[in-house]
Each structure stands twice: as structure tokens, then as C-alpha cells.
Amino acid sequence: MQPMTDTGSHIVVLTKVYSADRSTLFNLFRDGTVFKLTGADNIQSVFETGGPFRLTFHNRGVIAGRFIEITDAGITLEWNVDGFKMRPQTETIVEISLVDDAGKCTLTLVHKNIVHEPSAVVKRKAWAEILDDIERELQDKR
């Protein structure tokens, strides 16, 4: 019998509606707040199309990549992960779209090209926590 392998491409899709406009949410990405919500110990980021970012979690791992595209309607990132007691994940893509609707903003996050199911499970949990933390961040700013 051959060992089981996980060669499929997994995807995480999360949507959350916030009581804020698109500009307010967008600024949480621009000013690095969302990266801070990851719990990284060190954050390096150049928020511009093509700009690199690196999130270092001491003694745990590194998330690094680049901003593929930044527009008023959303952000696309190349997301590479090494460490965290998981297999390395390279060239996964995170797409964040922001849509205004009657004084609220719908954020949709799609994280795709995840090769290993355990990584997809961890990413879903982590992103869900971050989206909830964004809600708390917005409440604190009111």
C-alpha cells in the first residue's frame, strides 16, 4: 500500500460584515494593524504593489511574501509560511476584497493554493480569529 499524500489545492473562504466603511478597513491593512493582529513579534512591511512583507514569530516560524496588488477594493498577497511545526507552504495567495454597502463593509478573504489540508485548517482558524480581532479593533477606535 502506498502512503497517502495530500497533493490537492485547498482553499479558505471567509466573509465578515463590519460596521465601518471600506476606507476604515483598508487603513487597518495600510497601517499594519492587521499584521499586528497575527501576533508576530517582528513586522516588516512595505505597503505598495510589489512591496515585501515579513512577519517573524520568535521560535515558531516566519510568514513572508509580497503585495501582488493593492487597490481601493482590495489587496492580493503572496503568502509563504515556514515553521509552526508544519510543512512549508510557498506561493499561497491571499485575496482580500472590501465592498461598501449602506454604511457597512463586507470583507471577503480567500486564501488559496494551500497544498496540505492541515495547513488549510490552521489558516482557517487563524484568519477567523484575525477577522474577529478586526471587529474588536474597530470597536476600540469608536
C-alpha positions as a Markdown table, in Angstrom:
| # | Residue | x | y | z |
|---|---|---|---|---|
| 1 | Met | 0.0 | 0.0 | 0.0 |
| 2 | Gln | 1.3 | 3.5 | -0.9 |
| 3 | Pro | 1.4 | 6.2 | 1.7 |
| 4 | Met | -1.3 | 8.8 | 1.5 |
| 5 | Thr | -0.3 | 12.1 | 0.1 |
| 6 | Asp | -2.1 | 15.4 | 0.1 |
| 7 | Thr | -1.5 | 17.0 | -3.3 |
| 8 | Gly | -4.8 | 18.8 | -3.7 |
| 9 | Ser | -5.2 | 22.5 | -3.6 |
| 10 | His | -7.2 | 23.7 | -0.5 |
| 11 | Ile | -8.9 | 27.0 | -0.2 |
| 12 | Val | -10.1 | 29.0 | 2.8 |
| 13 | Val | -13.0 | 31.5 | 2.2 |
| 14 | Leu | -14.3 | 33.7 | 5.0 |
| 15 | Thr | -16.7 | 36.6 | 4.9 |
| 16 | Lys | -17.4 | 39.2 | 7.6 |
| 17 | Val | -19.5 | 42.3 | 7.6 |
| 18 | Tyr | -18.2 | 45.3 | 9.6 |
| 19 | Ser | -19.9 | 48.4 | 10.8 |
| 20 | Ala | -17.3 | 50.6 | 9.1 |
| 21 | Asp | -16.7 | 51.9 | 5.7 |
| 22 | Arg | -14.2 | 50.4 | 3.2 |
| 23 | Ser | -11.7 | 53.2 | 3.8 |
| 24 | Thr | -11.5 | 52.5 | 7.5 |
| 25 | Leu | -11.0 | 48.8 | 6.9 |
| 26 | Phe | -8.4 | 49.4 | 4.2 |
| 27 | Asn | -6.4 | 51.6 | 6.6 |
| 28 | Leu | -6.1 | 48.7 | 9.1 |
| 29 | Phe | -4.1 | 46.9 | 6.4 |
| 30 | Arg | -2.2 | 50.0 | 5.3 |
| 31 | Asp | -1.1 | 51.0 | 8.8 |
| 32 | Gly | 0.0 | 47.4 | 9.7 |
| 33 | Thr | -2.8 | 46.8 | 12.3 |
| 34 | Val | -3.9 | 43.5 | 10.6 |
| 35 | Phe | -0.3 | 42.2 | 10.6 |
| 36 | Lys | 0.0 | 43.1 | 14.3 |
| 37 | Leu | -3.2 | 41.1 | 15.0 |
| 38 | Thr | -1.3 | 38.0 | 13.8 |
| 39 | Gly | 0.7 | 38.1 | 17.0 |
| 40 | Ala | 4.0 | 38.4 | 15.1 |
| 41 | Asp | 7.0 | 39.5 | 17.2 |
| 42 | Asn | 8.6 | 41.5 | 14.4 |
| 43 | Ile | 6.8 | 43.0 | 11.4 |
| 44 | Gln | 8.5 | 44.4 | 8.3 |
| 45 | Ser | 6.2 | 45.7 | 5.5 |
| 46 | Val | 6.3 | 47.9 | 2.5 |
| 47 | Phe | 2.6 | 48.6 | 1.7 |
| 48 | Glu | 2.8 | 49.1 | -2.0 |
| 49 | Thr | 2.2 | 46.9 | -5.1 |
| 50 | Gly | 5.3 | 44.6 | -5.3 |
| 51 | Gly | 6.4 | 45.5 | -1.8 |
| 52 | Pro | 7.6 | 42.8 | 0.5 |
| 53 | Phe | 6.4 | 41.8 | 4.0 |
| 54 | Arg | 7.9 | 39.6 | 6.7 |
| 55 | Leu | 6.2 | 38.5 | 9.9 |
| 56 | Thr | 8.6 | 36.8 | 12.4 |
| 57 | Phe | 7.2 | 34.8 | 15.2 |
| 58 | His | 10.2 | 34.1 | 17.5 |
| 59 | Asn | 11.0 | 30.4 | 17.9 |
| 60 | Arg | 7.8 | 29.5 | 15.9 |
| 61 | Gly | 8.1 | 30.5 | 12.3 |
| 62 | Val | 8.1 | 33.1 | 9.6 |
| 63 | Ile | 5.4 | 34.3 | 7.2 |
| 64 | Ala | 6.8 | 36.3 | 4.3 |
| 65 | Gly | 5.7 | 37.4 | 0.8 |
| 66 | Arg | 4.8 | 40.4 | -1.2 |
| 67 | Phe | 1.8 | 42.6 | -2.1 |
| 68 | Ile | 0.8 | 41.4 | -5.5 |
| 69 | Glu | -1.8 | 44.1 | -6.0 |
| 70 | Ile | -3.3 | 46.9 | -3.9 |
| 71 | Thr | -6.4 | 48.7 | -5.0 |
| 72 | Asp | -9.2 | 50.6 | -3.1 |
| 73 | Ala | -11.4 | 47.5 | -3.5 |
| 74 | Gly | -8.8 | 45.0 | -2.1 |
| 75 | Ile | -5.4 | 43.5 | -1.6 |
| 76 | Thr | -3.8 | 40.4 | -3.0 |
| 77 | Leu | -0.7 | 38.9 | -1.3 |
| 78 | Glu | 1.7 | 36.1 | -2.0 |
| 79 | Trp | 1.8 | 34.3 | 1.4 |
| 80 | Asn | 4.7 | 31.9 | 2.2 |
| 81 | Val | 4.9 | 30.1 | 5.6 |
| 82 | Asp | 7.9 | 28.3 | 7.1 |
| 83 | Gly | 7.9 | 26.8 | 10.6 |
| 84 | Phe | 5.0 | 26.4 | 13.0 |
| 85 | Lys | 5.7 | 22.7 | 13.2 |
| 86 | Met | 4.0 | 22.4 | 9.7 |
| 87 | Arg | 5.3 | 21.7 | 6.2 |
| 88 | Pro | 6.5 | 24.8 | 4.4 |
| 89 | Gln | 3.8 | 26.5 | 2.3 |
| 90 | Thr | 5.0 | 28.6 | -0.6 |
| 91 | Glu | 3.2 | 30.8 | -3.1 |
| 92 | Thr | -0.2 | 30.6 | -1.5 |
| 93 | Ile | -2.4 | 33.6 | -2.4 |
| 94 | Val | -4.5 | 35.7 | -0.1 |
| 95 | Glu | -7.2 | 37.8 | -1.8 |
| 96 | Ile | -9.0 | 40.4 | 0.4 |
| 97 | Ser | -11.9 | 42.2 | -1.1 |
| 98 | Leu | -13.7 | 45.1 | 0.5 |
| 99 | Val | -17.2 | 46.1 | -0.6 |
| 100 | Asp | -19.2 | 49.1 | 0.9 |
| 101 | Asp | -22.9 | 48.5 | 1.4 |
| 102 | Ala | -25.1 | 51.0 | 3.2 |
| 103 | Gly | -22.6 | 52.2 | 5.8 |
| 104 | Lys | -21.1 | 48.8 | 6.3 |
| 105 | Cys | -18.3 | 46.9 | 4.6 |
| 106 | Thr | -18.1 | 43.3 | 3.6 |
| 107 | Leu | -14.7 | 41.8 | 3.8 |
| 108 | Thr | -14.2 | 38.6 | 1.9 |
| 109 | Leu | -10.9 | 36.7 | 2.4 |
| 110 | Val | -9.9 | 33.9 | 0.0 |
| 111 | His | -6.7 | 32.0 | 0.8 |
| 112 | Lys | -5.9 | 29.6 | -2.0 |
| 113 | Asn | -3.2 | 27.3 | -3.4 |
| 114 | Ile | -2.8 | 25.7 | 0.1 |
| 115 | Val | -1.3 | 22.3 | -0.7 |
| 116 | His | -1.8 | 20.5 | 2.6 |
| 117 | Glu | -5.1 | 20.1 | 4.4 |
| 118 | Pro | -3.7 | 20.5 | 7.9 |
| 119 | Ser | -2.3 | 23.9 | 6.8 |
| 120 | Ala | -5.7 | 24.9 | 5.5 |
| 121 | Val | -7.3 | 24.0 | 8.8 |
| 122 | Val | -4.8 | 26.1 | 10.7 |
| 123 | Lys | -5.1 | 29.0 | 8.3 |
| 124 | Arg | -8.9 | 29.0 | 8.5 |
| 125 | Lys | -8.8 | 29.2 | 12.3 |
| 126 | Ala | -6.1 | 31.9 | 12.3 |
| 127 | Trp | -7.9 | 34.0 | 9.7 |
| 128 | Ala | -11.2 | 33.7 | 11.5 |
| 129 | Glu | -9.5 | 34.9 | 14.8 |
| 130 | Ile | -7.9 | 37.8 | 12.9 |
| 131 | Leu | -11.2 | 38.9 | 11.3 |
| 132 | Asp | -12.8 | 38.8 | 14.8 |
| 133 | Asp | -9.9 | 40.8 | 16.2 |
| 134 | Ile | -10.5 | 43.4 | 13.4 |
| 135 | Glu | -14.1 | 43.8 | 14.8 |
| 136 | Arg | -12.7 | 44.5 | 18.3 |
| 137 | Glu | -10.1 | 46.9 | 16.9 |
| 138 | Leu | -12.9 | 48.9 | 15.1 |
| 139 | Gln | -14.9 | 49.0 | 18.3 |
| 140 | Asp | -11.9 | 50.3 | 20.3 |
| 141 | Lys | -11.5 | 53.1 | 17.7 |
| 142 | Arg | -15.1 | 54.3 | 18.2 |
